């Protein structure tokens, strides 16, 4: 897909490989932990069992899914995250969320946190449509990403010598770009600080209008 060739993708892989190798990822905060608990309750209440985490990092959310008795695997761009997950007996497959090595319609619930804000508009729309095809019709997919006033930001400071790009957008734009997955059943926006960034969570349901190719 077009987004696999998007400028900065190699930078992202190097950044998150370096983060994994240095064990630099911060712990999930209480809001993220509460959101995960809510999603697990939803999945269990609907008697679903197969969760795919797109942009799983080293598998911290996978740990919560498996502890709840769900079958969960992740996909992540950085091979070092797959290695880190394996040390915790978690399965993360190296791959690009734009074209993950996953069979269509093979999962009944989806989760993607702090991943898709690295994609600019056109790649995000294409990736969202592709993501929807990985799940059975009616599957819930919860997506969280950084947003706010529209701008691009290149982070050159968090890890020395590495960089990652953020495509920051208002919630209305992200909602439109994610529409290829299906209907938005709910959303949350967390005000996170003085830089006018916010965390946007979209609770989607896979549409039967998404075709399998």
N, C-alpha and C positions, 0 to 999 in steps of 0.2 A: 504494500500500500504506500501511498505517497508519503505518509508521515515517517516511514522508516528511514527515508533519506533527508528528513528535515534537518537543516543546519543545527548543530549543537547536540545531536543525538550521541555522538561519540564522547562529547564532553560529559553528558549525563552519565553514561556508563562508567567513565573514569571516576567521576565524582562519587557515585554511590559504591563503586568498588573500594575507593579509598575510605569512605565512611564505614563500610563493613569491616575492612581490614583493621581500622583503628578503633572499632567498637565505639563510634562517636555518636550514634543515633540516640537522641534523648528519649526518656521514658514517655509513654503515652500519658497525657494529662487526665484529670477526672472526667472532663466532658467526653473525651474520646472513649474512655472506659465505660461510661454510662451509655453512650451511643451503641457500643458493641453489645452491651447487655440487652439493650432494647431490641437490637437486630436478632440476637440469638433467641430471645423470647418469641419474636415474630416467626422465625424460621421453624422453631419447634412447634409453635401453635398451629402452623399450617402443615405439620408432619412432613417437612422437607428435610433432606439429609446431606445433600451434595453441594458444598459451598466452594466457589472459586473466588480467590482474592487476587485482583489484578493490580500489580504494583505492590507486592506483598512485603518488600524489604526483607529483613531477616526472619520474618514470620511471627512477629509478636501478636498480631491479631489471630493468626492461625492457631496459636497456642490456646487462645480463648475458645475458639470453635471446637478444637479437638477435646478440650477439657469438658465441654458440654455434650460430648458424644456424637458430634457431627463429623462427617468425612470431609476434610478440607484440604485443598492444595492451593498453592500460589504460583503466580508468574511474576518474574521481576527481571528488569533489564540487566542488572549487575550480577554476573556469575558469583562474585564473592558473597552476595546475599544468599544464594542457594547453598553455598558451602556453610555459611553461618547457621542457616536453618537446619541443615542436616545434623549439625552437632547437637541440636536440641530434639532430634528425631522428628522434625517437621519437613514437609515436602514443598520446596519451592523450585519450580522449573525455570531455568534461564530462558528468557524470551522477551520480545517486544509486545506490549499490550496492543499495539496497532495490528499485529499479525501473530497472535500467540499460538503455540503449538498444541492447540486444544481442539478436540472434535466438536463440531457444531451440535447444539442441543444436548450436551452431556452433563449440564449442571442445573440444579433447580433453585439456586440462590446465588447472588453475586454481591461482592463488596470491593470497593476501590477507594482508598483514602490517600490524599496528598500525593497524587500521581498525575492526574490529567491537566493540572494547571501548567505543566511544562510544555503543552502543545498549543500552538497558535490555532486560529479559528478553523481553517479548512481541514487540517489534520485532526482536530478534535472532533468535528462533525463526522468525518469518515471513520474514525476510531470508535465513536459511540455506536454507529450503525453496525460495525463489525462485532463489537462487544455483545450487542443484543442477540446475535446469532449463536452465541455460545450457550445460551440458556433455553430451557423449555419455555413455551408460551405461558405467561402468567407469573413467571419467577420474579421475586422482588430483587432489585439491585439498588443498593445504597451507595452513593458516590459523594465523597467529600473533597473539596478543593479550595485552595486559597483564592480569594477574589477581592473586589473593591473597585475603586475608580480605575478605568481602563488605562493600562500602561504596560510596557515591557520592562522587566528588571533582570539584570544579570548579577548573580551573586558570585563575587570573586573573593569573598572575605571569610566565609565560614570554615573552609578547609584551605590551607595554604597551597597555592599552585593549582587549584581546581576551580571549576566554574559550573554553574547551572543556570538555565534561563527559566524565568517565570513569565507566563502570559496572564496578566491579571485582568479580570473582566467583572463587570457588575453581574449580579445574579440573573437579571433578565436575559443577558447574552448567553450565559452558561446554560440556563434553562432551555433556550432555543437550540443551542448547539448539541445538547444531549437528547433532543426530542427523537432522534433516530432509534433510541432504545425503546421508548414507549411513553406511557403517561406518567406524569409527576403526581404522586399521591400525597406528598407532603414535603416540606422543606424547613430547614432551620438555618439561621444565620447568627453566628457568634461574633460579637464585636471583640477584637483581639488586641487593640492598642492604638497608639497615637499616629501610626504611619498610614492610617486609613485602610489597612488591610482587614479583611474579615474572613471567617471560615464559613463556607457555604456547603450545606449538606442537602442533597436531593434524593428523595425516596421514590424510586421509579418502579414501574411494573412492566415487564416485557410484553410488547404488543404482538398480536397475531398477524400484524401487517408486515413484520420483518421476514423476508424470504430467506431460505437457505440456499447458498450458492456453492 
